[in-house]
Amino acid sequence: MTGPGCGKLKRSGKHRKHTPIVSEKQQGFFGAELKRKREGKSGKTGMSEAELARHLEESKGKKLPLKRKKR
């Protein structure tokens, strides 16, 4: 349920960072993908160089498991 403060956070630009990286293995893949992009090669994800760099920065410092948990 949303509360009165939800709109204020959204308007002020203070929202939770989101990244699709949830494991160390994925973090390594995104790093390799960013390297490929910077070398001018085509990537596997279709993300831009800036987007890859942003996701890696957001996941930096998080305690991530080695592999993603299966559902």
C-alpha distances in whole Angstrom, upper triangle without the diagonal:
4,7,10,11,10,13,15,15,15,18,20,20,19,17,17,20,20,23,24,27,26,29,33,34,32,32,36,36,34,37,39,38,38,41,42,41,43,46,45,45,42,39,38,34,35,33,34,36,34,30,32,33,29,28,31,30,26,27,30,30,27,29,29,30,33,32,29,28,28,26
4,7,8,6,9,12,12,12,15,17,17,16,14,15,18,19,22,24,26,26,30,33,34,32,32,36,35,33,36,39,37,37,40,41,40,41,45,44,44,42,39,37,34,34,32,33,34,32,29,31,31,28,27,30,29,25,26,29,29,27,29,29,31,34,33,30,29,30,28
4,5,6,8,10,11,12,14,16,17,16,15,16,20,21,24,26,29,28,32,35,37,34,34,38,38,35,38,41,39,38,42,43,42,43,46,46,46,44,41,40,36,36,34,35,36,33,31,33,33,29,28,31,30,26,28,30,30,28,30,31,33,36,35,32,32,33,31
4,6,7,8,10,11,12,14,16,15,15,17,21,22,26,28,30,30,34,37,39,36,36,39,39,37,39,42,40,39,43,44,42,43,47,47,47,45,42,41,38,38,35,35,37,34,31,33,33,30,29,32,31,27,29,31,31,30,32,33,35,38,38,35,35,36,34
4,6,5,6,9,10,11,13,11,12,14,17,19,23,26,28,28,31,34,36,34,33,37,37,34,36,39,38,37,40,42,40,40,44,44,44,43,40,39,36,35,33,33,34,31,29,31,30,27,26,29,27,24,26,28,28,26,29,30,32,36,35,33,33,34,33
4,5,5,6,9,10,11,10,9,12,15,17,20,23,25,25,29,31,33,31,30,34,34,31,33,36,35,34,37,39,37,38,41,41,41,39,37,36,32,32,29,30,31,28,26,28,28,24,24,27,25,22,24,26,26,25,27,28,30,34,33,30,30,32,30
4,5,5,6,9,10,10,10,13,16,18,22,24,27,27,31,33,35,32,32,35,35,32,34,37,35,34,38,39,37,38,41,41,41,39,37,36,32,32,29,29,31,28,25,28,28,24,24,27,26,23,25,28,28,27,30,30,33,36,35,32,33,34,33
4,5,5,6,9,9,10,13,16,18,22,25,27,28,32,34,36,33,32,36,36,33,34,38,36,34,38,39,37,38,41,41,42,40,38,37,34,33,30,30,31,28,26,28,28,24,25,27,25,22,25,27,27,27,29,30,33,36,36,34,34,36,35
4,6,5,6,5,6,9,13,15,19,22,24,24,28,30,32,29,28,32,32,29,31,34,32,31,34,36,34,34,38,38,39,37,35,34,31,30,27,27,28,25,23,25,25,21,21,24,22,19,21,23,24,23,26,27,30,33,33,30,31,33,32
4,6,5,6,6,10,12,14,17,20,23,24,27,30,31,28,27,31,31,28,30,33,31,29,33,34,32,33,36,36,37,35,32,32,28,28,25,25,26,23,21,23,23,19,20,23,21,18,21,23,24,23,26,27,30,33,32,30,30,32,31
4,5,8,9,13,15,17,20,23,26,27,31,33,34,31,30,34,33,30,32,35,33,31,34,36,33,34,37,37,38,36,34,34,30,30,26,26,27,24,22,25,25,21,22,25,23,21,24,26,27,26,29,30,33,36,35,33,34,36,35
4,6,8,12,14,17,20,23,25,27,30,32,34,31,29,33,33,30,31,34,32,30,34,35,33,33,37,36,38,36,34,35,31,30,27,26,27,23,22,25,24,20,21,24,21,19,23,24,25,25,28,29,32,35,35,33,34,36,35
4,6,9,11,13,17,20,22,24,27,28,30,27,26,29,29,26,27,30,28,26,30,31,29,29,33,33,34,33,31,31,27,27,23,22,23,19,18,21,20,16,18,20,18,16,19,21,22,22,25,26,29,32,32,30,31,33,33
4,7,9,12,16,19,21,22,25,26,29,26,24,28,28,25,26,30,28,27,30,32,30,30,34,34,35,34,31,31,28,27,24,24,24,20,19,21,20,16,17,19,17,14,17,19,19,19,22,24,27,30,30,28,29,31,31
4,6,9,13,16,18,19,22,24,26,23,22,26,26,23,25,28,26,25,28,30,28,29,33,33,33,32,29,29,25,25,22,22,23,19,17,19,19,15,15,18,16,13,15,17,18,17,20,21,24,27,27,25,26,28,27
4,6,10,13,15,15,19,21,23,20,19,23,23,20,22,26,24,23,27,28,27,28,31,32,32,30,27,27,23,24,21,21,22,19,16,18,17,14,13,15,14,10,12,15,15,14,17,17,21,23,23,21,22,25,24
4,7,10,12,13,16,18,20,17,16,19,20,17,18,22,21,19,23,25,23,24,28,28,28,27,24,23,20,21,17,18,18,15,13,14,14,10,9,12,10,7,9,12,13,12,15,15,19,21,21,19,21,23,23
4,7,9,10,14,16,18,15,14,18,17,15,17,20,19,18,22,23,22,23,26,26,26,25,21,21,17,18,15,16,17,15,12,12,13,10,8,11,11,7,9,12,14,12,15,14,17,19,19,16,18,20,20
4,5,8,11,13,14,11,10,14,14,11,14,16,15,15,18,20,19,20,23,24,23,22,18,17,14,16,13,14,15,13,10,10,11,8,5,8,9,6,7,10,13,11,14,12,15,16,16,14,16,18,19
4,6,9,12,12,9,9,13,12,10,13,15,14,15,18,19,18,20,23,23,22,20,17,15,12,14,12,14,15,15,11,10,12,11,7,10,12,10,9,12,15,13,14,12,14,15,14,11,14,15,16
4,6,8,9,6,6,10,9,8,11,13,13,14,16,18,18,20,22,23,22,20,17,15,13,15,13,16,15,15,12,10,12,11,7,8,10,9,7,10,12,10,11,9,11,11,11,9,13,15,16
4,7,9,7,8,11,11,11,14,16,16,17,20,21,21,23,25,26,25,24,20,18,16,19,17,19,19,19,16,14,15,14,11,11,13,11,8,11,12,9,9,6,8,9,8,6,9,12,14
4,5,5,6,9,10,11,12,14,15,17,19,20,21,23,25,26,25,23,20,18,17,20,18,21,20,20,18,15,16,16,12,12,14,13,9,11,12,10,9,5,5,6,5,5,9,12,14
4,5,5,6,9,10,10,12,14,15,17,18,20,21,23,25,23,23,19,18,17,20,19,21,20,20,18,15,15,16,13,11,13,13,9,10,11,10,9,6,6,5,7,8,12,15,18
4,5,5,6,9,10,11,12,14,15,17,19,20,21,23,21,20,17,15,15,19,18,20,19,20,18,15,16,17,14,12,15,15,12,13,15,13,12,9,8,6,6,8,12,14,17
4,5,5,6,9,10,10,12,14,15,16,18,20,21,19,18,15,13,12,15,14,17,16,17,15,12,13,14,11,10,13,13,10,12,14,13,13,10,10,9,8,8,12,14,17
4,5,5,6,9,10,11,12,14,15,17,19,20,19,18,15,14,13,16,14,16,15,15,13,10,11,12,9,7,10,11,8,9,11,11,11,9,10,10,10,11,15,17,20
4,5,5,6,9,10,11,12,14,15,17,19,17,17,14,14,13,17,15,17,15,17,15,12,12,14,12,9,13,14,11,11,14,14,14,12,12,10,11,13,17,19,22
4,5,5,6,9,10,11,12,14,15,17,15,14,11,10,10,13,13,14,14,16,14,10,12,14,12,10,14,15,13,14,17,16,17,14,14,12,12,13,17,18,21
4,5,5,6,9,10,10,12,14,15,14,13,10,10,9,11,10,11,10,12,10,7,8,10,8,7,11,12,11,12,15,15,16,14,15,14,14,14,18,20,22
4,5,5,6,9,10,11,12,14,14,14,11,12,12,14,12,13,11,12,12,8,8,11,10,7,10,13,11,11,15,15,17,15,16,15,16,17,21,23,25
4,5,5,6,9,10,11,13,11,12,9,10,11,13,13,13,11,14,14,10,11,14,13,11,14,16,15,15,18,19,20,18,18,16,17,18,22,23,26
4,5,5,6,9,10,11,9,9,6,7,8,10,9,10,9,12,11,8,10,13,12,11,14,16,15,16,19,20,21,19,20,18,18,18,22,23,26
4,5,5,6,9,10,10,10,8,10,10,11,9,9,6,9,9,6,7,10,10,9,12,14,14,15,18,19,21,19,21,20,20,21,24,26,28
4,5,5,6,9,9,10,9,12,13,14,12,12,9,12,13,10,10,14,14,12,14,17,17,17,20,21,23,21,23,21,21,23,26,28,31
4,6,5,6,5,7,6,9,11,12,12,11,9,13,14,11,12,16,16,14,17,20,19,20,23,24,25,23,24,23,23,23,27,28,31
4,5,5,6,6,6,10,10,10,9,8,6,10,11,9,10,14,14,14,16,19,19,19,23,24,26,24,26,24,24,25,28,29,31
4,5,8,10,10,13,14,14,12,10,7,10,12,11,11,14,15,14,16,19,19,19,23,24,27,25,27,26,26,27,30,32,34
4,6,9,10,14,15,15,15,13,11,14,16,14,14,18,19,17,19,22,22,22,26,27,29,27,29,27,27,28,32,33,36
4,7,9,13,14,13,13,11,10,14,15,14,15,18,19,19,21,23,24,24,28,29,31,29,31,29,29,29,33,34,36
4,6,10,12,12,13,12,11,15,16,14,16,19,19,19,22,24,24,24,28,29,30,28,29,27,27,27,31,31,34
4,7,9,8,10,10,11,15,15,13,16,19,18,19,21,23,23,24,28,28,30,27,28,26,25,26,29,29,31
4,6,6,8,9,10,13,13,11,14,16,15,16,19,20,20,21,25,25,26,24,25,23,22,22,25,26,28
4,6,8,11,12,15,14,12,15,17,16,16,20,20,20,22,25,24,25,22,23,21,20,19,22,23,24
4,5,9,11,13,11,9,13,14,13,14,17,18,17,20,23,22,24,21,22,21,19,18,21,21,23
4,7,9,12,10,10,13,15,14,15,18,19,19,21,25,24,26,24,25,24,23,21,24,25,26
4,7,8,6,6,10,11,10,12,15,15,16,18,22,22,24,22,23,23,22,21,24,25,26
4,5,5,6,9,10,11,13,14,16,17,19,22,23,25,24,26,25,24,24,27,28,29
4,5,5,6,9,10,11,12,14,16,17,20,21,24,23,25,24,24,24,27,29,30
4,6,5,6,9,10,10,12,14,15,19,20,23,22,25,25,25,24,28,29,31
4,5,5,6,9,10,11,13,14,18,18,21,20,22,23,22,21,24,26,27
4,5,5,6,9,10,11,12,16,16,19,18,20,20,19,19,22,24,26
4,6,5,6,9,10,11,14,15,18,18,20,20,21,21,24,26,28
4,5,5,6,9,10,13,14,17,17,20,21,21,20,24,26,27
4,5,5,6,9,12,12,15,14,17,17,18,17,20,22,23
4,5,5,6,10,11,13,12,15,16,16,16,20,22,24
4,6,5,9,10,13,14,17,18,19,19,22,25,27
4,5,8,8,12,12,16,17,18,17,20,23,24
4,6,6,9,9,12,14,15,14,17,20,22
4,6,9,10,13,14,16,17,19,23,25
4,7,9,12,14,17,17,19,23,25
4,6,10,12,14,14,16,20,21
4,7,10,12,12,14,18,20
4,7,8,9,11,15,17
4,5,7,8,12,15
4,7,9,12,16
4,6,9,12
4,6,9
4,6
4
